[in-house]
């Protein structure tokens, strides 16, 4: 009996080890890895009946995968919108740079396929908000802004324009296409144009927080004393979108009109910065623009407590923010040119521009 008991012990140990190993593999494969599996949606109606009911064709990206341009419920089984010329990575524009050092696209004419982009985003049924401030005499520019936007800005998409003005009765009536609408938001007048400029970030932040987050996907904040000339569309969509200022894109950054006083929250030191961005055109996803507006507003208020007004008000704070928080897409100067400037050779088209004006006639304290 003693010999029999001694022979049993090694066998028992081996069995216990095998049992533990088996339990480990069961736990790892069926519990741990299951946390990282994707749930594959049912096969769409357009799939062949020979396909298993619990999977989709290999060239279809399931809708619950995380993907920048993920498709809506109909998936990529419908490829009618994907008929276009073969793209190339060795042919294209050579006179401009089309990507930043942090790999964000710089959008120029000839660097994108508008038909392809529109077909992708139309399936997503996106809603785009636009803010425009027409305070005081700036109301005179609103009609032209709205009329040209109807011709060129996200044509065929759902667009909601929010006009902030102290003269609501003077807002012009403009015929808007289906899916496009306008809301007038009353704001108080001001004796200083700098104060009007400063309040923009606060009002944009509140608009996103109180209204837009319920029904909009993207927002663009544009200057009213501007007009559209040609397409501004889905190529401009991104997380955080900046527009390069037309007056400084050929200059060394030492000449950029950043706020140079270290005591200001908008401070950018000499030798720092990437590009000089416009305060008159920026945008992106709601959550990104909300963070920008909230930060710039907070920094502006901190400066005000210390009796500091940044060189170019909210534009200075915006440039500081976008130097630290790099934009995910950068729009070339095509997207906010200046009408008094001749068009440079690399600017193949002008999409949006600031109109010629006499600031002494329209700004209250100039």
C-alpha positions in Angstrom: 0.0 0.0 0.0 2.8 2.4 0.8 4.5 1.8 -2.6 1.1 2.4 -4.3 0.6 5.7 -2.5 4.0 6.9 -3.5 3.3 6.2 -7.2 0.0 8.1 -7.0 1.6 11.4 -5.9 3.5 12.2 -9.1 0.5 11.4 -11.2 -1.7 13.7 -9.0 0.9 16.6 -9.3 1.0 16.2 -13.1 -2.8 16.2 -13.4 -3.0 19.3 -11.2 -0.5 21.1 -13.4 -2.3 20.2 -16.6 -5.6 21.4 -15.0 -4.0 24.8 -14.1 -2.5 25.2 -17.5 -5.8 24.5 -19.2 -7.6 26.9 -16.9 -5.1 29.6 -17.7 -5.5 29.2 -21.5 -9.3 29.1 -21.2 -9.2 32.3 -19.1 -6.8 34.1 -21.5 -8.5 33.3 -24.8 -12.2 33.4 -23.8 -12.2 36.1 -21.2 -9.2 38.4 -21.7 -9.2 38.5 -25.5 -12.9 38.9 -25.6 -12.5 42.4 -24.2 -10.8 43.4 -27.5 -13.0 41.7 -30.1 -15.3 43.7 -32.4 -18.9 42.9 -32.7 -19.5 42.3 -36.4 -22.9 43.6 -37.4 -25.3 41.4 -39.4 -24.8 41.1 -43.2 -26.4 44.0 -45.1 -29.3 43.2 -47.4 -27.1 43.7 -50.5 -24.8 40.8 -49.5 -24.9 37.5 -51.4 -27.1 34.9 -49.7 -24.2 32.5 -49.8 -22.4 34.8 -47.2 -22.8 33.7 -43.6 -25.5 35.7 -41.8 -23.2 36.8 -39.0 -20.5 38.5 -41.1 -20.0 41.0 -43.9 -17.8 40.8 -47.0 -14.1 41.4 -46.4 -14.0 44.8 -48.2 -16.8 46.2 -45.9 -15.8 48.0 -42.7 -18.2 47.2 -39.9 -19.9 50.3 -38.6 -18.6 49.8 -35.0 -14.9 49.8 -36.0 -13.1 53.0 -35.0 -12.2 54.6 -38.4 -11.9 58.2 -39.4 -14.2 58.1 -42.4 -16.3 55.2 -41.2 -19.4 54.5 -43.3 -23.0 54.7 -42.2 -25.3 51.7 -41.8 -25.4 50.9 -45.5 -21.6 50.1 -45.4 -19.3 50.1 -48.4 -21.3 47.4 -50.1 -22.7 50.2 -52.3 -19.6 51.4 -54.2 -21.2 53.7 -56.7 -19.6 56.7 -55.1 -16.2 55.2 -55.3 -15.7 55.5 -59.1 -12.9 58.1 -59.6 -9.5 58.4 -61.2 -6.7 56.5 -59.6 -4.8 58.6 -57.0 -1.1 59.0 -57.1 1.6 59.6 -54.4 4.2 60.8 -56.9 2.2 63.2 -59.0 0.5 66.3 -57.8 1.3 69.9 -56.8 5.0 70.7 -56.3 4.7 74.4 -55.8 3.3 74.2 -52.3 3.6 72.1 -49.1 0.6 69.9 -48.4 1.4 68.6 -45.0 2.6 70.1 -41.7 5.6 68.8 -39.7 3.0 67.1 -37.4 1.4 65.4 -40.4 -1.8 67.5 -40.6 -3.0 68.1 -44.2 -2.7 71.6 -45.6 -5.6 72.0 -48.0 -4.8 73.6 -51.4 -6.7 73.5 -54.7 -5.6 70.3 -56.4 -4.8 68.3 -53.3 -8.3 66.7 -52.8 -11.2 65.1 -54.7 -14.3 67.1 -53.9 -16.8 64.6 -55.4 -15.3 61.7 -53.4 -15.3 63.7 -50.2 -18.8 64.9 -50.6 -20.0 61.4 -51.3 -18.5 60.1 -48.1 -19.8 62.8 -45.9 -23.3 63.0 -47.4 -23.8 59.4 -46.2 -23.0 60.5 -42.7 -25.8 63.2 -42.8 -23.6 65.7 -40.9 -24.9 69.0 -39.5 -22.7 72.1 -39.7 -23.1 75.2 -37.6 -21.7 78.6 -38.6 -21.3 81.6 -36.3 -21.0 85.2 -37.6 -21.0 88.4 -35.7 -22.7 91.4 -37.2 -22.5 94.0 -34.4 -22.9 97.7 -35.0 -22.2 98.8 -38.6 -20.9 95.4 -39.5 -24.5 94.5 -40.2 -23.9 96.1 -43.6 -21.8 93.0 -44.7 -24.3 90.4 -43.6 -26.4 90.2 -46.8 -23.4 89.6 -49.1 -22.0 87.1 -46.6 -25.2 85.1 -46.5 -25.9 85.2 -50.3 -22.5 84.1 -51.3 -22.5 81.4 -48.6 -25.7 80.0 -50.3 -23.7 79.6 -53.5 -20.5 78.2 -52.2 -20.4 77.1 -48.5 -21.2 73.4 -48.0 -23.7 73.4 -50.8 -26.1 70.4 -50.5 -25.4 69.9 -46.7 -27.3 70.8 -43.6 -26.1 74.2 -42.5 -27.4 76.3 -39.6 -26.1 79.9 -39.5 -26.2 81.8 -36.1 -26.0 85.5 -36.5 -25.0 87.5 -33.4 -26.1 91.1 -33.7 -27.3 94.1 -31.7 -29.5 95.0 -34.7 -31.8 92.0 -35.1 -34.4 94.0 -37.1 -31.8 94.8 -39.8 -30.9 91.2 -40.5 -31.7 90.7 -44.2 -34.0 88.0 -45.5 -32.1 85.6 -47.8 -33.6 82.7 -49.6 -32.0 79.5 -48.2 -31.9 76.1 -49.7 -33.7 73.1 -48.0 -31.7 71.9 -45.0 -30.3 75.4 -44.4 -31.5 77.8 -41.8 -30.6 81.0 -39.9 -31.1 81.9 -36.2 -30.6 85.5 -34.9 -29.0 85.8 -31.5 -29.3 89.2 -29.9 -26.2 90.7 -28.2 -25.5 94.1 -26.6 -23.8 96.9 -28.4 -20.3 98.1 -27.4 -18.3 101.3 -27.7 -15.1 99.4 -28.4 -14.6 96.9 -31.3 -12.0 95.2 -29.1 -14.7 94.2 -26.6 -16.9 92.9 -29.4 -13.9 90.8 -30.6 -13.2 89.6 -27.1 -16.7 88.3 -26.4 -16.8 86.1 -29.4 -15.1 83.2 -27.6 -17.5 83.4 -24.7 -20.5 83.4 -27.0 -19.2 80.6 -29.1 -18.6 78.5 -26.0 -22.1 79.1 -24.7 -23.7 78.4 -28.0 -22.0 75.0 -28.2 -22.7 74.1 -24.6 -26.4 75.2 -24.6 -27.6 74.4 -28.1 -25.2 72.9 -30.7 -24.2 69.8 -28.9 -27.7 68.4 -29.3 -27.8 68.4 -33.1 -24.6 69.7 -34.8 -21.3 67.8 -35.6 -19.1 70.6 -36.8 -18.8 74.4 -36.4 -17.1 77.1 -38.3 -16.6 80.6 -36.9 -16.3 83.2 -39.7 -15.9 87.0 -40.1 -19.0 88.7 -41.5 -17.0 91.3 -43.5 -16.1 88.6 -45.9 -17.5 86.8 -48.9 -17.4 83.5 -50.6 -16.1 83.1 -54.2 -15.9 79.4 -54.8 -16.3 76.1 -53.1 -15.7 75.7 -49.3 -16.8 72.2 -48.5 -16.1 68.8 -46.9 -12.4 69.1 -47.6 -12.2 71.6 -44.7 -13.7 69.2 -42.1 -11.4 68.0 -39.3 -11.0 67.9 -35.6 -9.4 71.3 -35.0 -9.2 73.4 -38.2 -7.1 76.5 -38.7 -6.7 78.9 -41.6 -3.3 80.3 -42.5 -3.3 84.1 -42.6 -2.8 85.4 -46.1 -0.7 88.4 -44.9 2.1 86.4 -43.3 2.4 82.9 -44.9 5.5 83.9 -46.9 7.2 85.6 -43.9 9.7 84.4 -41.3 7.9 83.7 -38.0 9.9 86.4 -36.4 7.7 88.9 -38.3 4.4 87.3 -37.1 2.3 89.6 -35.0 2.1 87.2 -32.0 1.6 88.6 -28.6 5.2 89.1 -27.4 4.8 90.2 -23.8 5.6 87.3 -21.4 3.1 88.5 -18.9 0.2 87.8 -21.3 -1.5 84.5 -21.5 -1.3 84.8 -25.3 2.5 85.0 -25.3 4.5 83.4 -28.0 8.3 84.0 -27.7 10.6 84.9 -30.6 11.7 81.8 -32.4 8.5 79.9 -31.5 5.3 79.2 -33.3 4.4 77.4 -36.6 2.2 79.6 -38.8 0.2 82.7 -38.2 -3.5 81.7 -38.2 -6.6 83.9 -38.9 -9.0 84.8 -36.2 -11.6 85.4 -38.8 -12.0 81.7 -39.8 -11.5 78.6 -37.7 -13.6 75.5 -36.8 -13.8 71.8 -36.5 -15.6 69.3 -34.3 -17.8 70.8 -31.6 -15.8 69.4 -28.8 -12.5 70.7 -30.2 -13.9 74.2 -30.8 -15.5 74.2 -27.4 -12.1 73.5 -25.8 -10.5 76.2 -27.9 -13.1 78.8 -27.0 -13.2 77.9 -23.4 -9.4 78.2 -23.1 -9.1 81.4 -25.0 -11.9 82.9 -23.0 -10.3 81.9 -19.7 -6.9 83.3 -20.8 -8.5 86.5 -22.1 -10.2 87.0 -18.7 -6.9 86.4 -16.8 -5.2 89.0 -19.0 -8.0 91.5 -18.3 -7.5 91.0 -14.5 -3.9 92.1 -15.0 -4.9 95.0 -17.3 -3.5 93.3 -20.4 -5.1 93.3 -23.8 -3.3 91.0 -26.3 -2.0 92.5 -29.5 -4.8 91.2 -31.6 -7.4 90.1 -29.0 -8.9 86.7 -29.6 -6.7 86.1 -32.6 -3.6 86.3 -30.4 -5.1 83.9 -27.9 -6.1 81.6 -30.8 -2.6 81.5 -32.2 -1.1 80.7 -28.7 -3.7 77.9 -28.4 -3.0 76.4 -31.8 0.7 76.5 -31.3 0.4 74.3 -28.2 -2.6 72.3 -29.5 -1.7 71.6 -33.1 -4.7 71.8 -35.5 -5.5 68.4 -37.2 -6.2 70.2 -40.5 -4.8 73.5 -41.9 -6.5 75.4 -44.6 -4.4 77.4 -47.0 -4.8 81.1 -47.6 -7.4 80.3 -50.3 -9.8 80.1 -47.4 -9.4 83.7 -46.2 -7.7 85.9 -48.8 -7.7 89.7 -48.7 -9.5 91.5 -51.5 -7.0 94.3 -51.6 -4.1 91.9 -52.3 -3.3 90.6 -55.8 -3.5 86.8 -56.0 -0.2 85.1 -55.7 0.7 82.3 -58.2 0.4 79.5 -55.8 -3.1 80.5 -54.9 -5.0 78.9 -57.7 -8.4 79.9 -56.5 -9.9 82.2 -53.8 -12.6 80.6 -51.8 -13.3 83.2 -49.1 -11.9 86.7 -48.6 -12.2 89.7 -46.5 -13.8 92.6 -48.4 -12.3 96.0 -48.8 -13.5 98.5 -46.2 -12.7 101.6 -44.3 -12.3 100.7 -40.6 -12.9 104.3 -39.5 -16.4 104.0 -40.9 -17.4 100.8 -39.2 -15.5 100.5 -35.9 -16.8 102.6 -33.1 -13.5 103.7 -31.6 -11.3 104.0 -34.6 
